[in-house]
Amino acid sequence: MMEADNFDTSKVDAYEALVQFLYRAPIGLVQSGLDGAVEMLNPMSSNLLMPLAHDGSLDNLFTVLQDVAPDLRDMVDAFGTPSGVVCEGLRLQLGAAAAPGAPRVLSLSLLKIDGARLMATVLDATADVQREQERLARRLKSQARIDALTRMPNREAMLEQLQHMLARPLLPESRGFALLFMNCDRFRQINDALGQAAGDRLLVQIGERIRAALRPPTDRIDLDGRAGQMAARIGADEFAVVLDGLRRRDDAERVAARLLDVLGRPYVLDGQEVTCKLSVGLVWNFDAGVLAGEMLRDASIAMNEAKRAGGARAVVFDTAMRERAARRADIESDLRQALVDDQLFVVYQPVVGLRPDGTVDHAAGVEALVRWQHPVRGVVPPFEFIQVAEESGLIGPLGDFVLRRACRDFAAWQRTLGERAPRLLAVNLSRAQLTEPGWTDVVRAVLAEHGMRPDQLQLEVTESLAAQDQQVQGRLHELKALGVTLALDDFGTGYSSLSSLHQLPVDTVKIDRSFVCKADTSHHHRVLIEATVKVAQSLGMGTVAEGIETEAQAAAVRAQACAKGQGYLFSRPLASSALLDWLNGHATLERPPAGAAPTALSSS
């Protein structure tokens, strides 16, 4: 009997211990029937669920949770097995139901005990949700600082790192740091020729080479250690490198030289070797201001100076560059306004025929050249604004203006002068025009508007542009099919050679003035001119000698059978009205006496 009493007492003690556990448990516990009728709940569950009970009643679990878990009853009904987990960790947003300082998010798990009972656990998940949100925010911030293509730090990450470095106090023993700004010299041409996917792969390879060239590669600099290197992709085809802990400026320049060497080697894209060199601008921290954006701007200015010098080189920033950049910005702004206000005008330099008998055909043609009459500065030289127009994207509209204005004037000359008018109009082209979709139709429309035959228009493209770019060559073939003549300008200064001249879709070769200026004094230059003329003639091409300034130079190129020439010996560029006077004056001099038979001087 005593043993039974002891056993019953132990059972009671265990039951009371269980009740105490349920009462004091730090989680909410609810037992209910399958219909949600609450059979048992502990104080924690009452505290957590009471804000959801509109009438203050916790008699039915489903009713209490109706606003935050409306599908819970259906989930239980659809749970066909005798027992198991109906749901686990279901997040319940209390929203307006939560009092200030009270839990705002609950976590609900529901267990089907048997065919008649459910057991629910309820937890305060507010802190967990906050931690998850903070982790997500950190992850998103980290992702926002990483370039998706190359997985390098991006512009924001680099500027933040740079700003921290600029804010460090300068100590007597402090070493310097430098910023290298790099831009691909021919990325757009490669991207256009091979496609965006190939261009992306090229950028990835460039990023990998930059990181491999740094010792050691890193995505972050230890500010306290005052040493390290960071590489970032900061734009479409722009990269930056931050070098910390430098003893001398020469250290940064040596790193720049190493990068130029590594990045200038050929890349392989789809089995094809591609060369894509970079221009680098370098800024030393002691020459920089206090803002990272300003330091990046100065590095970009130096990089553009490197491009203007021919590219594939590094240039160190100095303050004079900033002043020149500001002037170019002013010119760009004024040039945009000039296109609107009709401040631009066109002048024409005669292109004369060099007849074998020593006479000159003054009506052979003209070349259209743009000029700018600034309201304050006066006439702005072309060398001051043409490059700015190319860099700013204004060269296309500027070139179209010249084409339309020149064709209008050419048509007027035909009406005014008749047979004494120039027979050919030459207009220079830019990459922007030649890569613009549908630009051949623009030329066709301009010719039709002014009643010009296609063969009266000669479009000129630089040798380097025509020889390098397949897209440009394709557009040149379109223009040639239209019937206009094509000329290769400044031959001898670019990338092509006499052996590849047959590959270019041109009708005329214009021999650069750097050869012509020594034609009368240098046997070497005369041989080069002679070879150019002979190869051009063998291909059915005409030739024009540019920059003729003396009678001796004219005689030298004529002796090499060059068909045409232009230069200050014959005339400076002239306004349309002055060109008419020039043509009329030479026509009078060449007109034969009354009753005399026509001579070669007056023949066309």
Backbone torsions as a table, in degrees:
resi	resn	phi	psi	omega
1	MET	NA	-40.8	179.3
2	MET	-62.0	-38.9	-179.6
3	GLU	-65.2	-38.0	178.9
4	ALA	-65.4	-41.1	178.9
5	ASP	-62.6	-41.8	178.2
6	ASN	-61.9	-39.7	-179.5
7	PHE	-64.8	-44.7	-179.6
8	ASP	-63.6	-39.2	179.5
9	THR	-62.9	-41.6	179.9
10	SER	-64.9	-36.3	178.2
11	LYS	-66.2	-41.0	178.8
12	VAL	-64.0	-44.0	179.3
13	ASP	-59.6	-43.1	179.6
14	ALA	-63.7	-39.0	-179.6
15	TYR	-65.6	-43.7	179.9
16	GLU	-64.6	-38.0	177.3
17	ALA	-62.7	-39.4	179.1
18	LEU	-65.4	-43.0	179.5
19	VAL	-61.9	-43.6	178.4
20	GLN	-61.3	-39.8	178.6
21	PHE	-62.7	-47.0	-179.4
22	LEU	-63.4	-36.2	-178.0
23	TYR	-68.5	-41.4	-175.4
24	ARG	-94.8	-5.0	-176.2
25	ALA	-55.9	137.2	-178.1
26	PRO	-78.0	8.6	176.5
27	ILE	-123.9	154.6	177.6
28	GLY	-81.3	133.8	179.3
29	LEU	-124.7	129.9	-179.9
30	VAL	-134.3	128.8	172.6
31	GLN	-111.4	133.6	-178.8
32	SER	-144.0	170.2	171.9
33	GLY	-80.9	176.0	-179.9
34	LEU	-65.8	-19.4	178.0
35	ASP	-89.0	2.8	178.5
36	GLY	91.1	-4.6	179.9
37	ALA	-64.4	122.9	-174.5
38	VAL	-75.4	127.8	177.6
39	GLU	-103.1	-31.3	-178.5
40	MET	-158.5	140.2	172.6
41	LEU	-151.4	148.2	-178.5
42	ASN	-94.3	169.7	-177.1
43	PRO	-58.9	-37.7	-179.7
44	MET	-61.2	-42.1	179.0
45	SER	-64.9	-36.1	177.5
46	SER	-62.5	-43.6	179.4
47	ASN	-62.9	-41.1	-176.1
48	LEU	-75.3	-34.8	-173.9
49	LEU	-91.9	-22.0	-175.0
50	MET	-57.0	-36.8	178.5
51	PRO	-61.8	-18.5	-179.3
52	LEU	-92.3	-10.7	-177.5
53	ALA	-87.2	107.2	-174.9
54	HIS	-64.5	-37.5	-177.6
55	ASP	-101.8	10.4	-179.4
56	GLY	76.8	8.2	-178.1
57	SER	-101.9	134.5	175.9
58	LEU	-114.2	33.8	-175.4
59	ASP	-72.6	-29.2	-175.9
60	ASN	-132.9	123.7	-176.7
61	LEU	-62.8	-42.8	-177.7
62	PHE	-65.3	-39.0	179.6
63	THR	-65.6	-42.5	179.7
64	VAL	-61.8	-39.5	-175.1
65	LEU	-93.4	9.3	-173.5
66	GLN	-57.5	-40.7	-175.9
67	ASP	-73.4	-32.7	-173.9
68	VAL	-104.2	-18.2	177.2
69	ALA	-141.6	67.3	-173.8
70	PRO	-64.6	-19.6	-176.6
71	ASP	-95.3	4.9	-173.2
72	LEU	-64.4	-42.8	179.8
73	ARG	-60.9	-43.0	179.4
74	ASP	-64.6	-36.1	178.6
75	MET	-62.4	-41.4	179.3
76	VAL	-67.1	-43.5	179.9
77	ASP	-62.2	-35.2	-177.3
78	ALA	-81.5	-9.9	-178.4
79	PHE	-81.9	101.4	-169.5
80	GLY	-85.3	-19.3	-176.2
81	THR	-75.9	155.6	-176.6
82	PRO	-62.1	-32.4	-179.9
83	SER	-153.7	161.6	178.8
84	GLY	143.7	-179.2	-177.1
85	VAL	-84.5	117.2	177.5
86	VAL	-78.3	-45.3	175.6
87	CYS	-154.2	156.6	-177.2
88	GLU	-142.2	127.6	176.6
89	GLY	66.6	30.7	179.4
90	LEU	-69.7	122.1	-177.2
91	ARG	-82.5	129.8	-179.6
92	LEU	-117.9	114.3	-179.6
93	GLN	-87.8	115.0	-177.7
94	LEU	-76.3	-29.2	177.1
95	GLY	59.0	-127.6	-176.4
96	ALA	-67.4	-17.7	-178.6
97	ALA	-71.3	-18.6	-177.2
98	ALA	-81.0	129.0	176.2
99	ALA	-76.7	159.8	178.2
100	PRO	-56.3	129.8	-179.2
101	GLY	81.5	-7.7	179.9
102	ALA	-87.0	164.0	177.2
103	PRO	-56.3	139.7	-179.9
104	ARG	-108.1	-18.3	178.9
105	VAL	-135.4	130.3	176.0
106	LEU	-112.0	152.7	175.3
107	SER	-115.7	123.0	-175.9
108	LEU	-115.1	129.7	170.4
109	SER	-122.6	138.3	-175.2
110	LEU	-127.9	126.2	-178.1
111	LEU	-118.0	130.8	173.4
112	LYS	-88.1	112.2	-176.0
113	ILE	-76.0	-46.9	178.9
114	ASP	-156.4	-160.7	-176.4
115	GLY	-73.7	-0.3	-176.6
116	ALA	-131.8	-14.9	-171.5
117	ARG	-130.6	151.3	175.0
118	LEU	-122.7	148.1	174.1
119	MET	-126.6	123.8	180.0
120	ALA	-113.5	142.8	170.7
121	THR	-115.8	137.4	-177.9
122	VAL	-126.6	128.7	-179.1
123	LEU	-125.3	150.4	170.4
124	ASP	-79.5	108.6	-176.6
125	ALA	-102.5	12.3	-176.0
126	THR	-58.9	-47.6	-178.2
127	ALA	-65.9	-38.7	178.7
128	ASP	-61.9	-44.4	-180.0
129	VAL	-63.5	-41.6	178.4
130	GLN	-61.6	-43.3	178.3
131	ARG	-63.5	-41.3	178.7
132	GLU	-62.8	-41.7	179.1
133	GLN	-64.6	-38.9	178.3
134	GLU	-66.2	-41.8	177.5
135	ARG	-62.9	-41.7	178.9
136	LEU	-63.5	-42.0	179.3
137	ALA	-62.2	-41.5	178.0
138	ARG	-64.7	-40.6	-179.7
139	ARG	-66.0	-42.3	178.8
140	LEU	-65.4	-38.5	178.1
141	LYS	-64.7	-40.0	178.3
142	SER	-64.3	-43.3	179.1
143	GLN	-65.0	-35.4	179.9
144	ALA	-68.6	-15.8	179.9
145	ARG	-100.5	4.6	-179.4
146	ILE	-117.0	132.3	175.8
147	ASP	-70.3	125.4	-173.3
148	ALA	-65.2	-30.9	-175.8
149	LEU	-80.3	-52.1	-173.6
150	THR	-95.8	-10.6	-176.0
151	ARG	61.7	24.1	174.4
152	MET	-95.0	159.9	170.4
153	PRO	-55.0	146.9	-178.2
154	ASN	-99.5	-169.8	-175.7
155	ARG	-59.4	-44.0	-178.7
156	GLU	-61.5	-44.7	-179.3
157	ALA	-64.7	-41.1	-179.2
158	MET	-65.9	-43.4	-179.9
159	LEU	-64.7	-38.4	178.1
160	GLU	-63.3	-45.1	178.2
161	GLN	-61.0	-44.2	-178.6
162	LEU	-64.3	-40.1	179.9
163	GLN	-64.1	-40.7	176.7
164	HIS	-61.0	-39.4	-179.1
165	MET	-69.0	-38.9	178.8
166	LEU	-67.4	-26.9	-177.9
167	ALA	-83.3	-8.9	-179.6
168	ARG	-66.8	143.3	176.8
169	PRO	-67.7	141.2	178.1
170	LEU	-84.1	117.5	179.3
171	LEU	-101.0	158.2	-179.4
172	PRO	-55.4	-35.1	-177.8
173	GLU	-93.1	7.5	-175.7
174	SER	-63.6	135.9	171.1
175	ARG	-90.3	167.5	-177.0
176	GLY	-94.8	173.5	172.1
177	PHE	-139.7	161.0	-174.8
178	ALA	-137.5	154.6	175.7
179	LEU	-117.9	128.5	176.2
180	LEU	-110.4	123.5	177.6
181	PHE	-108.1	122.8	-174.6
182	MET	-121.8	138.3	178.2
183	ASN	-136.2	136.8	180.0
184	CYS	-69.5	135.8	-176.3
185	ASP	-77.2	-34.0	-174.0
186	ARG	-130.7	29.0	-175.2
187	PHE	-64.2	-40.6	-177.5
188	ARG	-61.9	-41.0	178.6
189	GLN	-63.9	-42.0	179.3
190	ILE	-65.3	-43.1	-180.0
191	ASN	-62.4	-41.5	179.5
192	ASP	-67.9	-38.8	-174.9
193	ALA	-77.1	-40.6	-173.2
194	LEU	-104.0	-12.6	179.0
195	GLY	101.9	159.8	-175.2
196	GLN	-65.0	-38.0	-178.7
197	ALA	-61.3	-43.4	177.5
198	ALA	-66.0	-38.4	177.5
199	GLY	-61.6	-39.2	177.6
200	ASP	-64.4	-41.5	179.3
201	ARG	-64.8	-35.3	176.8
202	LEU	-63.4	-43.5	179.4
203	LEU	-62.6	-39.0	177.5
204	VAL	-62.6	-43.6	179.5
205	GLN	-64.5	-38.6	177.9
206	ILE	-62.7	-45.2	178.1
207	GLY	-59.5	-41.8	179.6
208	GLU	-64.8	-38.6	-180.0
209	ARG	-68.8	-38.0	178.9
210	ILE	-61.7	-47.1	-178.9
211	ARG	-63.6	-40.1	-178.7
212	ALA	-68.2	-29.2	-177.9
213	ALA	-77.5	-19.3	179.1
214	LEU	-85.3	145.2	-176.3
215	ARG	-125.7	109.7	-14.3
216	PRO	-84.3	160.3	176.2
217	PRO	-70.2	143.3	-179.6
218	THR	-153.4	156.3	177.5
219	ASP	-104.7	0.6	-178.4
220	ARG	-155.8	147.1	-179.1
221	ILE	-107.5	133.7	177.1
222	ASP	-75.2	110.0	-175.1
223	LEU	-64.8	-37.0	-179.6
224	ASP	-72.6	-34.4	-179.2
225	GLY	-72.3	-20.1	179.1
226	ARG	52.1	42.9	175.6
227	ALA	-160.9	151.0	177.6
228	GLY	138.8	175.7	-177.8
229	GLN	-141.2	145.6	-179.8
230	MET	-138.4	130.0	177.3
231	ALA	-114.4	140.0	-177.2
232	ALA	-144.2	151.9	168.6
233	ARG	-100.4	119.7	-170.9
234	ILE	-114.5	0.7	178.7
235	GLY	-165.6	-175.1	-176.5
236	ALA	-52.5	-58.1	177.7
237	ASP	-125.3	35.7	-178.0
238	GLU	-119.1	136.4	178.6
239	PHE	-130.4	158.2	177.8
240	ALA	-138.5	148.9	175.5
241	VAL	-131.1	129.5	174.8
242	VAL	-105.9	126.3	-178.4
243	LEU	-115.7	118.6	-178.4
244	ASP	-111.5	156.6	176.4
245	GLY	76.7	34.5	-177.3
246	LEU	-89.8	134.9	178.3
247	ARG	-78.0	-40.9	-174.7
248	ARG	-136.2	160.6	175.8
249	ARG	-62.5	-32.9	-179.2
250	ASP	-59.0	-28.9	-179.7
251	ASP	-61.4	-44.2	179.3
252	ALA	-65.6	-38.8	-179.3
253	GLU	-67.1	-34.4	177.3
254	ARG	-67.6	-38.7	176.4
255	VAL	-64.2	-41.2	178.3
256	ALA	-61.2	-42.4	179.0
257	ALA	-64.0	-39.7	178.4
258	ARG	-64.4	-41.1	178.6
259	LEU	-64.8	-41.9	178.7
260	LEU	-60.7	-40.2	179.5
261	ASP	-66.2	-47.4	-177.3
262	VAL	-66.2	-44.0	-175.2
263	LEU	-77.4	-18.9	-179.6
264	GLY	-81.9	-7.6	179.2
265	ARG	-76.0	154.2	-175.3
266	PRO	-61.6	148.3	173.1
267	TYR	-108.5	154.5	177.8
268	VAL	-111.0	118.6	178.6
269	LEU	-126.6	116.6	-180.0
270	ASP	55.0	40.4	178.5
271	GLY	78.4	3.6	-177.8
272	GLN	-114.3	133.5	178.0
273	GLU	-78.4	132.0	-178.9
274	VAL	-130.8	135.3	175.9
275	THR	-106.1	127.6	179.1
276	CYS	-138.9	93.0	-179.3
277	LYS	-83.9	164.1	-176.4
278	LEU	-124.0	152.6	171.4
279	SER	-105.1	142.0	-173.2
280	VAL	-125.7	133.3	170.7
281	GLY	-111.5	135.8	-173.0
282	LEU	-124.1	130.0	176.5
283	VAL	-124.7	132.3	175.9
284	TRP	-91.6	141.0	-172.4
285	ASN	-60.8	-31.1	-179.0
286	PHE	-71.5	-14.1	176.3
287	ASP	-98.5	-0.4	-175.2
288	ALA	-96.8	164.4	175.1
289	GLY	-82.6	-152.8	-176.8
290	VAL	-101.2	-6.2	-177.3
291	LEU	-110.9	138.6	-179.9
292	ALA	-62.7	-39.3	179.7
293	GLY	-60.5	-36.0	178.5
294	GLU	-69.9	-38.7	178.5
295	MET	-65.1	-40.1	177.3
296	LEU	-65.4	-39.4	177.5
297	ARG	-60.7	-44.4	-179.7
298	ASP	-65.2	-38.1	176.7
299	ALA	-64.4	-37.4	177.8
300	SER	-65.8	-38.8	177.2
301	ILE	-61.4	-44.8	178.6
302	ALA	-64.2	-38.0	178.2
303	MET	-62.3	-41.7	178.6
304	ASN	-65.4	-33.1	174.4
305	GLU	-63.5	-38.4	177.6
306	ALA	-63.1	-39.8	178.3
307	LYS	-64.5	-42.3	-179.5
308	ARG	-65.6	-26.4	179.1
309	ALA	-82.4	1.5	177.4
310	GLY	121.5	-9.2	178.4
311	GLY	79.3	176.6	178.9
312	ALA	54.9	43.4	179.5
313	ARG	-155.0	167.5	177.2
314	ALA	-111.9	139.2	178.3
315	VAL	-127.5	133.5	179.4
316	VAL	-88.8	134.6	-176.6
317	PHE	-69.6	142.1	165.5
318	ASP	-138.0	161.3	-171.0
319	THR	-63.8	-26.3	178.6
320	ALA	-62.5	-29.9	178.1
321	MET	-63.6	-37.3	179.9
322	ARG	-63.1	-39.6	179.1
323	GLU	-65.7	-41.6	178.3
324	ARG	-65.7	-37.6	178.3
325	ALA	-64.3	-39.4	177.8
326	ALA	-64.5	-37.7	177.9
327	ARG	-66.5	-41.1	178.0
328	ARG	-63.3	-36.7	177.6
329	ALA	-63.9	-39.7	176.8
330	ASP	-63.7	-42.6	-179.8
331	ILE	-63.6	-41.5	179.0
332	GLU	-60.4	-46.2	179.7
333	SER	-61.1	-45.3	-179.8
334	ASP	-67.1	-34.7	-178.9
335	LEU	-67.5	-38.1	175.7
336	ARG	-59.0	-41.8	179.4
337	GLN	-70.2	-34.0	-179.9
338	ALA	-62.4	-37.1	178.2
339	LEU	-65.2	-30.7	179.5
340	VAL	-81.0	-40.6	-173.2
341	ASP	-90.0	6.0	177.8
342	ASP	61.6	41.1	176.9
343	GLN	-83.8	-14.4	-179.9
344	LEU	-84.9	148.0	174.8
345	PHE	-144.7	168.3	-174.5
346	VAL	-118.3	134.7	172.2
347	VAL	-116.0	165.7	-171.7
348	TYR	-133.8	126.2	175.6
349	GLN	-101.2	123.8	-180.0
350	PRO	-61.1	141.1	170.5
351	VAL	-112.8	116.6	-171.8
352	VAL	-104.2	154.2	173.0
353	GLY	-84.9	133.5	179.6
354	LEU	-100.7	95.0	-176.9
355	ARG	-74.7	148.7	-179.2
356	PRO	-58.6	-27.6	-176.9
357	ASP	-83.0	5.1	177.4
358	GLY	94.1	-5.6	177.6
359	THR	-86.0	171.2	-174.5
360	VAL	-125.3	135.5	173.6
361	ASP	-95.4	102.4	-172.8
362	HIS	-78.1	-13.8	-177.1
363	ALA	-103.8	18.0	-176.8
364	ALA	-62.1	-38.0	-179.8
365	GLY	171.6	-179.6	176.4
366	VAL	-142.3	154.9	172.6
367	GLU	-111.8	128.5	-179.6
368	ALA	-82.3	131.8	-179.1
369	LEU	-132.4	137.4	-176.5
370	VAL	-88.0	145.2	174.9
371	ARG	-134.6	161.2	-176.0
372	TRP	-131.6	119.3	176.0
373	GLN	-97.9	94.8	-178.2
374	HIS	-77.7	138.2	-176.6
375	PRO	-64.5	-21.9	-179.3
376	VAL	-112.6	-45.8	-175.1
377	ARG	-81.6	-11.8	-174.4
378	GLY	82.5	-148.3	-179.0
379	VAL	-76.0	119.8	179.2
380	VAL	-90.0	124.4	-179.3
381	PRO	-61.1	144.8	-179.4
382	PRO	-57.0	-35.3	-177.4
383	PHE	-65.8	-15.9	178.8
384	GLU	-86.0	-24.9	-174.8
385	PHE	-121.1	-16.8	-178.6
386	ILE	-65.5	-46.1	-179.7
387	GLN	-65.8	-37.4	176.1
388	VAL	-62.4	-40.7	178.4
389	ALA	-62.5	-38.8	178.8
390	GLU	-66.0	-42.8	-176.8
391	GLU	-71.4	-28.5	-174.0
392	SER	-97.3	-1.8	-179.0
393	GLY	83.6	10.0	-179.9
394	LEU	-91.0	-6.4	-175.4
395	ILE	-66.3	-30.8	178.2
396	GLY	-64.7	-56.9	176.6
397	PRO	-58.3	-37.2	179.1
398	LEU	-64.7	-44.0	178.6
399	GLY	-64.3	-38.4	177.8
400	ASP	-65.3	-37.0	176.4
401	PHE	-60.6	-45.8	-179.5
402	VAL	-62.1	-43.8	-179.6
403	LEU	-59.9	-47.4	-177.3
404	ARG	-67.4	-44.8	-178.8
405	ARG	-66.0	-41.3	-178.7
406	ALA	-66.6	-40.9	178.4
407	CYS	-65.8	-36.7	176.7
408	ARG	-62.4	-46.2	-179.7
409	ASP	-66.5	-40.2	-179.4
410	PHE	-60.1	-43.6	179.2
411	ALA	-64.0	-37.3	178.4
412	ALA	-65.7	-38.2	178.3
413	TRP	-62.7	-39.2	-179.2
414	GLN	-62.0	-39.1	179.7
415	ARG	-70.7	-35.1	-175.0
416	THR	-82.8	-43.5	-171.9
417	LEU	-101.8	-19.7	-178.5
418	GLY	63.2	-123.2	-177.0
419	GLU	-68.7	-18.9	-179.5
420	ARG	-84.8	-2.7	-178.8
421	ALA	-76.5	155.9	175.5
422	PRO	-58.2	142.1	-176.6
423	ARG	-91.5	-14.0	-175.9
424	LEU	-142.0	137.6	177.0
425	LEU	-114.4	121.6	179.7
426	ALA	-104.3	131.2	179.9
427	VAL	-130.9	132.8	179.5
428	ASN	-78.9	145.6	180.0
429	LEU	-114.6	154.4	176.9
430	SER	-114.4	164.4	175.1
431	ARG	-59.1	-40.5	-177.2
432	ALA	-58.1	-41.6	179.1
433	GLN	-68.7	-42.8	-174.8
434	LEU	-72.3	-19.0	178.3
435	THR	-103.1	0.6	178.5
436	GLU	-76.2	127.4	179.2
437	PRO	-58.9	133.3	176.2
438	GLY	76.9	14.3	-175.4
439	TRP	-69.8	-26.6	175.7
440	THR	-60.0	-37.4	177.6
441	ASP	-66.5	-32.0	175.9
442	VAL	-62.4	-46.0	178.7
443	VAL	-61.6	-44.1	179.6
444	ARG	-59.4	-42.6	-178.6
445	ALA	-67.9	-40.1	179.2
446	VAL	-64.3	-42.8	178.0
447	LEU	-61.1	-44.3	-179.4
448	ALA	-65.2	-38.5	-178.2
449	GLU	-61.2	-35.2	-175.9
450	HIS	-106.4	9.3	175.6
451	GLY	65.7	31.7	-179.8
452	MET	-95.1	142.9	171.0
453	ARG	-76.1	146.2	179.3
454	PRO	-57.0	-35.7	-176.4
455	ASP	-74.2	-4.4	174.9
456	GLN	-86.0	-7.4	-179.0
457	LEU	-110.8	128.1	174.7
458	GLN	-114.7	121.2	179.0
459	LEU	-101.5	130.2	-172.8
460	GLU	-112.3	133.7	178.6
461	VAL	-127.2	143.0	-179.0
462	THR	-67.2	152.7	-178.5
463	GLU	-59.5	-43.9	-177.0
464	SER	-63.6	-38.6	-179.8
465	LEU	-70.0	-44.6	-178.4
466	ALA	-67.4	-35.4	-175.2
467	ALA	-80.4	-26.3	-173.4
468	GLN	-88.3	-34.0	-160.6
469	ASP	-112.9	118.8	-179.9
470	GLN	-67.3	-35.6	179.5
471	GLN	-63.6	-41.5	178.1
472	VAL	-65.4	-41.8	179.1
473	GLN	-61.9	-37.5	177.1
474	GLY	-62.7	-41.3	178.0
475	ARG	-67.8	-36.1	176.9
476	LEU	-62.3	-38.3	176.7
477	HIS	-64.1	-36.7	177.0
478	GLU	-62.7	-45.0	-178.7
479	LEU	-66.3	-38.3	178.7
480	LYS	-63.9	-38.8	177.4
481	ALA	-65.8	-27.2	176.6
482	LEU	-67.8	-25.8	177.9
483	GLY	113.4	-3.6	176.9
484	VAL	-76.5	157.3	175.6
485	THR	-92.4	152.0	-176.5
486	LEU	-121.7	139.8	-179.5
487	ALA	-124.7	144.4	176.1
488	LEU	-98.5	110.2	-173.2
489	ASP	-86.6	150.7	174.6
490	ASP	55.8	40.5	-177.7
491	PHE	-62.5	135.2	-179.6
492	GLY	108.6	-9.3	-177.9
493	THR	-108.8	-5.8	-172.6
494	GLY	-111.2	-136.5	-168.3
495	TYR	-105.1	-17.9	-175.7
496	SER	-86.7	174.2	179.7
497	SER	-141.5	172.7	179.6
498	LEU	-59.6	-33.4	-177.5
499	SER	-69.6	-22.2	-179.0
500	SER	-106.5	6.0	-176.8
501	LEU	-61.3	-32.8	-178.8
502	HIS	-67.4	-15.2	-178.7
503	GLN	-83.8	-10.6	-176.1
504	LEU	-98.5	136.1	-174.8
505	PRO	-82.9	58.7	-176.0
506	VAL	-117.8	159.1	179.6
507	ASP	-106.4	-22.7	-174.6
508	THR	-137.4	142.3	175.3
509	VAL	-113.6	123.9	178.2
510	LYS	-100.6	114.4	-175.7
511	ILE	-78.3	126.6	-172.2
512	ASP	-64.5	149.7	-177.1
513	ARG	-62.9	-23.0	179.4
514	SER	-65.5	-24.6	174.3
515	PHE	-86.3	-42.2	-173.7
516	VAL	-66.4	-35.6	-175.2
517	CYS	-65.0	-17.7	179.4
518	LYS	-114.6	14.1	-175.9
519	ALA	-62.7	-30.0	-177.1
520	ASP	-93.2	-6.6	-176.0
521	THR	-122.5	-16.3	-175.2
522	SER	-121.9	117.9	177.7
523	HIS	-62.3	-39.0	179.9
524	HIS	-57.2	-46.0	-178.8
525	HIS	-69.4	-34.5	177.0
526	ARG	-64.2	-39.2	178.5
527	VAL	-64.1	-41.4	178.9
528	LEU	-63.5	-42.7	178.5
529	ILE	-63.9	-43.7	-179.9
530	GLU	-60.9	-44.3	-179.8
531	ALA	-63.1	-41.9	179.4
532	THR	-62.0	-45.2	-179.3
533	VAL	-62.5	-43.9	-177.4
534	LYS	-66.2	-43.1	178.7
535	VAL	-64.7	-42.4	179.3
536	ALA	-61.8	-43.4	179.4
537	GLN	-63.4	-38.9	-179.9
538	SER	-65.2	-23.7	179.2
539	LEU	-97.1	6.1	179.9
540	GLY	75.8	22.5	-178.8
541	MET	-101.8	150.6	172.6
542	GLY	-89.1	169.7	179.6
543	THR	-134.3	147.1	176.1
544	VAL	-133.7	129.9	176.3
545	ALA	-94.5	123.8	-177.9
546	GLU	-95.2	150.0	170.8
547	GLY	75.0	30.4	177.4
548	ILE	-73.4	122.7	-176.8
549	GLU	-120.5	-14.2	-178.3
550	THR	-132.4	159.3	176.6
551	GLU	-62.9	-34.0	-179.7
552	ALA	-65.4	-40.5	177.4
553	GLN	-65.7	-40.9	178.5
554	ALA	-62.7	-42.5	179.7
555	ALA	-65.2	-37.8	-178.4
556	ALA	-66.0	-45.4	-178.7
557	VAL	-73.0	-30.9	175.8
558	ARG	-66.2	-36.5	179.5
559	ALA	-64.7	-25.9	177.5
560	GLN	-89.5	10.9	176.0
561	ALA	68.9	26.8	173.8
562	CYS	-69.7	130.8	-169.3
563	ALA	-76.1	-36.5	-174.9
564	LYS	-138.2	164.2	177.3
565	GLY	-150.8	160.1	173.3
566	GLN	-149.4	152.6	-178.8
567	GLY	158.4	176.2	-175.6
568	TYR	-66.7	-18.5	175.2
569	LEU	-58.0	-38.0	-177.7
570	PHE	-92.8	-44.8	177.6
571	SER	-176.1	146.7	166.8
572	ARG	-74.9	167.0	173.6
573	PRO	-60.3	138.4	-173.6
574	LEU	-124.4	147.4	169.7
575	ALA	-66.7	163.6	-174.7
576	SER	-57.0	-44.7	-178.8
577	SER	-66.0	-40.1	178.9
578	ALA	-67.5	-33.4	178.1
579	LEU	-65.1	-38.8	177.2
580	LEU	-60.9	-43.2	178.3
581	ASP	-62.7	-41.5	-179.9
582	TRP	-62.1	-45.8	-179.8
583	LEU	-66.0	-43.3	179.1
584	ASN	-63.4	-38.6	179.8
585	GLY	-64.5	-43.3	-180.0
586	HIS	-73.4	-30.4	177.0
587	ALA	-65.6	-36.6	178.1
588	THR	-66.2	-41.8	-179.6
589	LEU	-66.3	-33.0	-175.4
590	GLU	-88.4	-10.9	-176.7
591	ARG	-68.2	128.8	-179.1
592	PRO	-70.0	156.2	177.9
593	PRO	-59.2	156.2	-179.9
594	ALA	-58.7	131.3	178.3
595	GLY	86.4	-10.6	-179.3
596	ALA	-82.8	152.9	178.3
597	ALA	-74.0	147.9	178.1
598	PRO	-59.7	143.1	177.6
599	THR	-113.4	176.9	179.6
600	ALA	-62.3	-23.4	-179.5
601	LEU	-63.1	-33.9	-174.8
602	SER	-101.7	-0.2	179.1
603	SER	-79.5	154.2	-177.1
604	SER	-88.9	NA	NA
